[in-house]
Amino acid sequence: MPLPPGLALSRQRFDSALVAEAIQAGSHFLPGVAGHRTSQGLFLSGLSQTLHPGLLIAAVGLGGWGVGLKSEVLAGSLIGAGTLVDQAPDFYGPGTIYMSCGPGGYAGLVRLEDGRLDVAAALAPAFVRQMNHPGQAVAQLLQAAGWPVIGDLQRLPWKGTPALTRRARVVAGRRFFVVGDAAGYVEPFTGEGLAWALASAAALAPLALDALHQGWTPAHGRRWSERRARLLGQRQRLCRLLTLGLRWPRLSQTVVSLLRWLPFLARPFVPRSGR
């Protein structure tokens, strides 16, 4: 199935480029510094002295650690797990996204710019417990697809996430905005998380500048909630629809078989995925 032009890039390379662009635009990059929101107001820690910012934008990922954000985890949420493989079978060639789905979740594999294989999965917690390890769970998904198993995945270092499908109880408050995964997340099947975060940041920028220069008002919070809903509402509904279909293996197999013979049926949806 033809996909829009894209590029597989490691998160390390992307983050380095993002930081470099931010510094070039005039930002100060302060590793080790954290923003906090308390009943006494906003402050930054990790500096030689405590600073109180005029505005805080919380782009802290799932869970909202450090800024006291609370989110609601939705029923049936999967958890994320990922690792990098230095040497993998040639079957997993560059320029292709490999997706294996099953009742216990799904795994995606892609070659990075340095030749390593990026393995990322969204897994049901019960499936991980049954397999005793996320690496074993992913190996089971690859075996079910008839694909080569990648060495001993259990011996590789894995990184995990808390429950994925969640929504923040508030996306704005007095002198703070919530953006990116911290504001809400569905699932990574269509690869939309980073695209949504960047689009949200671009939409928030003029509103944040207005709040900073003109002074915060409750209207800024309402405007951000409404603007974010208009920007991401339809995209999130599409992603939720796709991921719900993955919970029913027979349904997803039927859809894949149908698209194999009639790929034009996917044209209205493919350009929207990953955006």
C-alpha positions as CSV (number, residue, x, y, z in Angstrom):
1,M,0.0,0.0,0.0
2,P,1.6,3.3,-1.0
3,L,2.2,5.7,1.9
4,P,2.9,9.5,1.9
5,P,6.7,10.2,1.7
6,G,8.4,9.8,5.1
7,L,11.6,9.2,6.9
8,A,12.6,6.9,9.7
9,L,14.7,8.8,12.2
10,S,15.9,7.9,15.6
11,R,14.5,9.9,18.5
12,Q,18.1,10.8,19.6
13,R,18.8,12.4,16.2
14,F,15.4,14.1,16.1
15,D,15.7,15.5,19.6
16,S,19.2,16.8,18.9
17,A,18.1,18.6,15.8
18,L,15.0,20.0,17.7
19,V,17.2,21.4,20.5
20,A,19.6,23.0,18.0
21,E,16.8,24.7,16.1
22,A,15.3,26.0,19.4
23,I,18.7,27.4,20.5
24,Q,19.2,29.0,17.1
25,A,15.7,30.6,17.4
26,G,16.8,32.2,20.7
27,S,15.6,29.7,23.3
28,H,17.7,28.7,26.3
29,F,18.2,25.0,26.7
30,L,18.6,24.1,30.3
31,P,19.0,20.3,30.9
32,G,18.2,19.3,34.4
33,V,15.8,22.2,35.0
34,A,12.2,21.3,35.7
35,G,9.0,23.3,35.9
36,H,6.6,22.9,38.8
37,R,3.1,24.0,39.6
38,T,2.0,24.2,43.2
39,S,-0.7,26.1,45.1
40,Q,1.9,28.9,45.7
41,G,2.4,29.3,41.9
42,L,4.9,28.3,39.3
43,F,8.7,27.8,39.8
44,L,11.7,26.3,38.2
45,S,14.1,23.9,40.0
46,G,17.6,22.8,39.2
47,L,19.1,26.2,38.9
48,S,21.4,28.0,41.4
49,Q,18.4,30.1,42.4
50,T,14.6,29.5,42.2
51,L,12.9,31.3,39.4
52,H,9.2,32.0,39.0
53,P,8.3,32.0,35.3
54,G,5.5,34.1,33.9
55,L,4.1,31.1,32.0
56,L,4.6,27.4,32.0
57,I,3.9,25.1,29.0
58,A,3.8,21.5,30.2
59,A,5.1,19.2,27.5
60,V,6.1,16.4,29.8
61,G,4.7,13.3,28.1
62,L,2.5,10.6,29.5
63,G,1.7,10.9,33.2
64,G,2.5,14.6,33.6
65,W,5.4,14.0,36.1
66,G,6.8,17.1,37.9
67,V,4.0,19.5,37.3
68,G,1.2,17.9,39.3
69,L,-1.0,17.1,36.3
70,K,-3.7,14.5,36.7
71,S,-5.0,12.3,33.8
72,E,-7.7,9.8,33.4
73,V,-6.6,6.4,32.1
74,L,-9.2,4.8,29.9
75,A,-10.3,1.2,30.2
76,G,-8.5,-1.3,28.1
77,S,-5.4,0.9,27.7
78,L,-2.3,-0.8,26.4
79,I,1.3,-0.1,27.6
80,G,4.2,0.9,25.5
81,A,7.6,-0.9,25.2
82,G,10.5,-0.4,22.9
83,T,14.2,-1.3,22.2
84,L,16.9,-0.9,19.6
85,V,18.5,-3.9,17.9
86,D,22.0,-3.6,16.5
87,Q,21.9,-6.7,14.4
88,A,18.7,-8.0,12.9
89,P,17.7,-10.4,10.1
90,D,18.0,-8.9,6.6
91,F,14.3,-9.6,6.2
92,Y,13.6,-6.3,7.9
93,G,14.9,-4.0,5.2
94,P,15.1,-0.2,5.0
95,G,12.2,1.9,3.7
96,T,9.4,-0.4,5.1
97,I,7.3,-0.2,8.2
98,Y,6.6,-3.7,9.5
99,M,3.5,-4.1,11.7
100,S,2.4,-7.3,13.4
101,C,-0.9,-7.4,15.2
102,G,-2.5,-9.9,17.5
103,P,-5.0,-10.2,20.4
104,G,-2.3,-9.1,22.9
105,G,-1.3,-5.9,21.1
106,Y,0.9,-5.0,18.1
107,A,4.5,-4.3,17.3
108,G,6.1,-2.0,14.7
109,L,9.6,-2.3,13.3
110,V,11.6,0.0,11.1
111,R,15.3,0.5,10.1
112,L,16.8,3.8,11.3
113,E,19.3,6.1,9.6
114,D,22.2,4.2,11.2
115,G,21.0,0.7,10.2
116,R,19.7,-0.3,13.7
117,L,16.2,-1.8,13.9
118,D,13.7,0.2,16.1
119,V,11.2,-2.1,17.7
120,A,8.2,-0.5,19.4
121,A,5.1,-2.2,20.7
122,A,1.8,-1.5,22.4
123,L,0.9,-4.4,24.5
124,A,-1.9,-5.5,26.8
125,P,-0.6,-5.7,30.4
126,A,-2.1,-9.2,30.8
127,F,-0.3,-10.4,27.7
128,V,3.0,-9.1,29.0
129,R,2.4,-10.9,32.3
130,Q,1.6,-14.1,30.5
131,M,4.8,-13.9,28.5
132,N,6.8,-12.8,31.5
133,H,8.7,-10.1,29.5
134,P,7.9,-7.5,26.8
135,G,10.6,-9.0,24.6
136,Q,8.9,-12.4,24.7
137,A,5.6,-10.8,23.9
138,V,7.0,-9.1,20.8
139,A,8.7,-12.4,19.7
140,Q,5.3,-14.1,20.0
141,L,3.7,-11.4,17.7
142,L,6.5,-11.8,15.2
143,Q,6.2,-15.6,15.2
144,A,2.4,-15.3,14.7
145,A,3.0,-13.2,11.6
146,G,5.5,-15.7,10.2
147,W,8.4,-13.3,10.4
148,P,12.0,-14.0,11.6
149,V,12.5,-13.7,15.3
150,I,15.2,-11.2,16.3
151,G,17.8,-12.9,18.4
152,D,17.0,-13.0,22.1
153,L,14.8,-10.0,22.6
154,Q,14.6,-10.7,26.3
155,R,18.3,-9.8,26.8
156,L,18.0,-6.4,25.2
157,P,17.4,-3.3,27.3
158,W,13.7,-2.2,27.0
159,K,12.1,1.1,27.8
160,G,8.4,1.2,28.8
161,T,5.6,3.6,29.3
162,P,2.6,3.9,31.7
163,A,-0.9,3.2,30.3
164,L,-1.1,4.9,26.9
165,T,-4.7,5.8,26.3
166,R,-5.5,8.7,28.6
167,R,-6.7,12.3,28.7
168,A,-5.7,15.1,31.0
169,R,-8.4,16.4,33.3
170,V,-7.4,20.0,32.5
171,V,-5.4,21.3,29.5
172,A,-4.9,24.8,30.9
173,G,-5.0,26.7,34.2
174,R,-3.7,29.9,35.7
175,R,-0.5,30.7,33.7
176,F,0.0,27.2,32.4
177,F,-0.9,25.2,29.3
178,V,-0.7,21.5,28.7
179,V,0.5,20.3,25.2
180,G,1.5,17.0,23.5
181,D,1.1,13.6,25.1
182,A,0.5,15.2,28.5
183,A,-2.8,16.6,27.3
184,G,-4.1,13.3,26.0
185,Y,-3.1,10.2,23.9
186,V,-4.8,7.4,22.1
187,E,-2.4,4.8,20.8
188,P,0.7,4.8,18.6
189,F,-0.6,2.5,15.8
190,T,-0.8,5.3,13.2
191,G,2.4,7.0,14.5
192,E,0.6,10.3,15.1
193,G,1.9,11.2,18.6
194,L,4.8,13.4,17.6
195,A,2.9,15.0,14.7
196,W,0.1,15.9,17.0
197,A,2.5,17.4,19.5
198,L,4.2,19.6,16.9
199,A,0.9,20.7,15.4
200,S,-0.4,21.5,18.9
201,A,2.7,23.5,19.8
202,A,2.4,25.6,16.6
203,A,-1.3,26.2,17.4
204,L,-0.5,27.2,21.0
205,A,2.4,29.6,20.3
206,P,0.3,32.7,19.5
207,L,-2.0,32.1,22.4
208,A,0.8,31.6,24.8
209,L,2.5,34.8,23.6
210,D,-0.7,36.7,24.1
211,A,-1.1,35.3,27.7
212,L,2.5,36.2,28.5
213,H,2.5,39.8,27.2
214,Q,-1.1,40.8,27.9
215,G,-1.5,38.8,31.1
216,W,-3.2,35.5,31.8
217,T,-7.0,35.4,31.9
218,P,-9.4,32.4,32.1
219,A,-10.3,33.1,28.5
220,H,-6.9,31.9,27.4
221,G,-7.5,28.5,29.0
222,R,-10.9,28.2,27.3
223,R,-9.5,29.2,24.0
224,W,-6.8,26.6,24.2
225,S,-9.2,23.9,25.1
226,E,-11.4,24.8,22.2
227,R,-8.5,25.2,19.7
228,R,-7.0,21.9,20.7
229,A,-10.4,20.1,20.3
230,R,-10.8,21.6,16.8
231,L,-7.2,20.6,15.8
232,L,-7.1,17.1,17.1
233,G,-10.7,15.9,17.7
234,Q,-11.2,14.3,14.2
235,R,-7.7,12.9,14.1
236,Q,-8.2,11.3,17.5
237,R,-11.5,9.8,16.6
238,L,-10.0,8.2,13.5
239,C,-7.1,6.8,15.5
240,R,-9.5,5.4,18.1
241,L,-11.6,3.8,15.5
242,L,-8.6,2.1,13.9
243,T,-7.3,0.9,17.3
244,L,-10.6,-0.5,18.3
245,G,-10.6,-2.6,15.2
246,L,-7.3,-4.1,16.2
247,R,-9.0,-5.6,19.3
248,W,-10.9,-7.9,17.0
249,P,-8.4,-10.1,15.1
250,R,-11.0,-11.5,12.7
251,L,-12.2,-8.0,11.8
252,S,-8.7,-6.7,11.2
253,Q,-7.8,-9.7,9.1
254,T,-10.9,-9.2,7.0
255,V,-10.1,-5.6,6.5
256,V,-6.5,-6.3,5.5
257,S,-7.6,-9.0,3.1
258,L,-10.1,-6.6,1.5
259,L,-7.4,-3.8,1.2
260,R,-5.0,-6.3,-0.4
261,W,-7.5,-6.7,-3.3
262,L,-9.0,-3.2,-3.2
263,P,-6.2,-0.9,-2.0
264,F,-8.0,2.2,-3.3
265,L,-10.5,1.9,-0.3
266,A,-7.7,3.1,2.0
267,R,-7.0,6.3,0.1
268,P,-9.3,8.5,2.2
269,F,-7.6,7.3,5.4
270,V,-3.9,6.8,4.6
271,P,-3.0,10.5,4.1
272,R,-4.6,11.3,7.5
273,S,-2.7,8.6,9.4
274,G,0.4,9.8,11.1
275,R,-0.7,13.4,11.1
